[in-house]
């Protein structure tokens, strides 16, 4: 006689049951460990360098909420740990693989009756039985299973769609976006196929398949995306979340990618935390339902017992197949909603395909493809005049910037432009965080295209490396009275800057980090002293005398005055410099015994600059600020490697480094081609 199937459970052979039991154990272990690791690292996050990056990026929730987030992840880890303990204790208690200590091997309604009889011993257990028993309100064999499953799918699909949109907005990883969208689409379509075609004659398998597909997507949404991103950064951070090499901070592509992808890894809002908890709890509920639906066939199963089971199966099949009186939602409405899921999956897939069809632009060094946008989105915009074969005239730059959505740019890198003219479109880069200009002559950066707090409220860094400015004067675009309120980091290195505006202290921010290195300043601008910089480097300028006031800045932590034309330090400052400032100055002058020839470079700065120069010499174009040596012969560009080798020589017989810089800079005049 053929073996009949129980309509309430999915019957498995002993080996199949072992496989599923092992899969559930592995699943709970992995998810519990994952949440525990998240909880641990959120607990110690304030002590790590990652926290420095997050605060610099303004990504994630404030540090005071990190322990709360850690508690939430710890609770989610504990819930899955309880499932692991129940499986192990239940298996030991019953001397056979089981999901809980109270699991029963019996199939059909008799198993339910045993559980209900025990539940009647107390009121609490009676309530639990009516709600969570397999035939209760929320049970997998309950009369309202499909209605509850629909509500759950609607909630989870909404959150998963939101996550898919955020991935398209932040992740430049095409394959990861494609994989998640395909999985989401399959999950939406599964509601149609599972409930209409697949397992149509077996209610238990139909319910099991529906829950299993939901759990698969919950698993990817819960930890899959974050895990893939975190693994890609494993070589950049150690187990204490400290950065392995500070050189990567000078890699523009890495920084732009990290800014985007960290928003998918860390919790950015309370709503984000709720959605993550929803996926984890949904995975827990789903696996619990799947366990209730699985039943192992007894080894001594025989035809007589099976015949009895068949009789019960006919009765229950009719009961479960028909729509009971009082059902909350009719079968027709359920089918309509399932069809809606299929349409929603097709819509998500169409949005992804449309976004993927956007052209790849050479001026977008890191491009993302968010849904429902008319223009490509760039997070790292690069204007490489040599690669693009332009000079940097205003019409050329404006045309290139008009081809993508300027409101999505986070970092901008301008390189190798012999005559850069910045158009007014620059004011549309409202999310800009850093601007880096390298090996370029700024012909015009006017007030109409100025850096302002109104148009660039998130800008935090301005870096000009090997840049010439017309007449050696700071462009008007850097002197707005509406200066960005977060722009504290300003670096001008190897430039022809000869002077600064006398009223610059009324425009730039007090307490900034200012580096004007290897430029043409002959005196320390009074405005710089009045800016009260936290960090000040005047390395490499032909300055012969330092004002005493520069040593009286209370907030200054580091002052670098190496490679200058100083013969002596000022005598008798009006006030003793603060202890921390004295210490910083001494570190900048660790070998000041030959100050008449050259001041020694600050040790910290020299290590950073030397590593940066080595990268440039090795031709690491990917570093963003690195020039390809093969391009150094192009018109309007300075032959960098030879100069850097000379700059890095430390022999006492060498000429001062600033003299070398002067000779090279003078050959590169504004507007020269």
Secondary structure, 3 states (H helix, E strand, C coil): CCCCCCCCCEEECHHHHHHHHHHHHHHHHHHHHHHHHHHHHHHHHHHCHHHHHHHHHCCCCCHHHHHHHHHHHHHHHHHHHHHHHHHHHHHHHHCCCCCCCCCCCCCCHHHHHHHHHHHCCCHHHHHHHHHHCCCCCCCCCCCCHHHHHHHHHHHHHHHHHHHHHHHHHHCCCHHHHHHHHHHHHHHHHHHHHHHHCCCCCCHHHHHHHHHHHHHHHHHHHHHHHHHHHHHHCCCCECCCCCECCHHHHHEHHHHHHHHHHHHHHCCCCHHHHHHHHHHHHHHHHHHHHHHHHEEECCCCCCHHHHHHHHHHHHHHHHHHHCCCCCCCCCHHHHHHHHHHHHHHHHHHHHHHHHHHCCCCCCCEEEEECCCCCCCEEEEEEEEEHHHHCCCCCHHHHHHHHCCEEHHHCCEEEEECCCCEECCHHHHHCCCCCEEEEEEEEEEECCHHHCCCCCCCCCCCEEEEEEEEEHHHECCHHHCCCCCCCCCCEEEEEEECCCECCCCHHHCCCCCCEEEEECCCCCCCCHHHHHCCCCEEECCCCCCCCCCHHHHHCCCCCEEECCCCCCCCCCCCCCCCCCHHHHHHHHHHCCCHHHCCCCCCCCHHHHHHHHHHHHHHHCCCHHHECCCCHHHCCCCCCCCHHHHHHHHHCCCCCCCCHHHHHHHHHHCCCCCCC
